[in-house]
Each structure stands twice: as C-alpha cells, then as structure tokens.
Amino acid sequence: MSGTAKAIKHIENDKVIVTEYRFAPGANTGWHRHGHDYVVVPLMDGKVKLLTKDGESFADMKKAVPYFRSEGVEHDVINANDTEYAFIEIELK
C-alpha cells in the first residue's frame, strides 16, 4: 500500500498477517485489494472514510468491536477524525 498511514507488521507467517495501522488526521492506507479474508479490530472509537469503485462512504468504528470482510475487497481507508486513529488488521491466509 502506498498511503500515508503507518503500518506496523506484528506477525507474518504461513497462517496469518497481523498489522497495526496508525493514521494521523486525514491519513490513508492507499488504494488496495485484499488478497485474503481479514478481520479488523479497532483500537479506539472513531470514524473512517472508505473510497471504493462505487463511491464514498463512512463507517463508525467502536473500540474492540471486530468485523470480518472477505477476500477481494478493494478500497482506500482514510481517517475521518480530527485526532489519530488506529486499528489492528488480521489477514487469514
């Protein structure tokens, strides 16, 4: 990914990739396609803007409330808060 969010890879092996993403206000992941199913665990309450081929939407994120997405998702994720935002992404290989 070529965005401005800071990605910190904590684990990578033949089963899983665990990455922490930290976003300054307005920072983004960069446009990308997920090659694996994945789970996101927000580290704080906040809001993210999602850019997809279908347009723009917003998602409210709740601290410690995970969600699952299937392989193939294509998007750019942008911090829509006035403060830093962070989550953990767990890719299932």
C-alpha positions in Angstrom: 0.0 0.0 0.0 1.2 3.5 -0.8 -0.8 5.6 1.6 0.3 7.8 4.5 -0.9 5.7 7.4 1.8 4.0 9.4 1.7 0.2 9.1 3.4 -1.9 11.8 3.6 -5.6 11.0 3.5 -7.6 14.2 3.2 -11.1 12.9 3.6 -12.7 9.5 3.7 -16.5 9.0 2.1 -19.1 6.8 -1.3 -18.8 8.6 -1.8 -15.1 9.3 -0.5 -11.5 8.9 -1.2 -9.1 11.8 -0.7 -5.4 11.1 -1.4 -2.3 13.2 -2.4 0.8 11.2 -2.0 4.2 12.7 -3.5 7.2 10.9 -2.8 10.9 11.5 -5.9 13.0 10.8 -6.6 12.6 7.0 -4.0 9.9 6.5 -4.9 6.9 4.3 -4.0 3.3 3.5 -3.8 4.0 -0.2 -5.9 2.1 -2.8 -5.5 -1.7 -2.3 -7.2 -5.0 -2.8 -7.3 -7.6 -0.1 -5.9 -10.9 -1.2 -7.2 -12.8 1.9 -10.2 -12.8 4.2 -9.5 -10.4 7.1 -10.7 -9.1 10.5 -10.3 -5.6 11.7 -10.2 -4.8 15.4 -10.5 -1.0 16.2 -8.2 0.2 19.0 -10.4 3.2 19.7 -13.8 4.7 18.8 -13.7 6.8 15.6 -14.9 7.1 12.0 -13.2 6.2 8.7 -14.0 7.2 5.2 -14.0 4.4 2.6 -13.4 5.1 -1.0 -14.5 2.2 -3.4 -15.3 1.9 -7.0 -18.9 2.6 -6.1 -18.1 5.9 -4.3 -17.5 7.2 -0.8 -19.0 6.1 2.5 -18.3 6.4 6.2 -18.1 3.7 8.9 -18.3 4.3 12.6 -15.7 2.2 14.4 -16.1 1.0 18.0 -13.1 0.2 20.2 -12.6 -3.6 20.5 -15.6 -4.5 18.3 -14.2 -6.5 15.4 -15.6 -7.0 12.0 -14.9 -9.5 9.2 -14.5 -8.9 5.4 -14.0 -11.4 2.6 -11.1 -11.6 0.2 -11.3 -9.2 -2.8 -12.4 -6.0 -1.1 -10.9 -3.0 -2.9 -10.8 0.4 -1.2 -8.8 3.2 0.3 -9.4 3.8 4.1 -9.0 7.4 5.3 -9.0 8.7 8.9 -12.1 10.9 9.2 -11.3 12.1 12.7 -9.6 15.2 14.0 -7.2 13.1 16.0 -5.1 9.9 15.4 -7.0 6.7 14.7 -5.7 3.1 14.8 -6.8 -0.5 14.2 -5.3 -4.0 14.0 -5.9 -5.9 10.8 -5.6 -9.7 10.9 -5.3 -11.3 7.4 -6.1 -15.0 7.3 -4.0 -16.9 4.8 
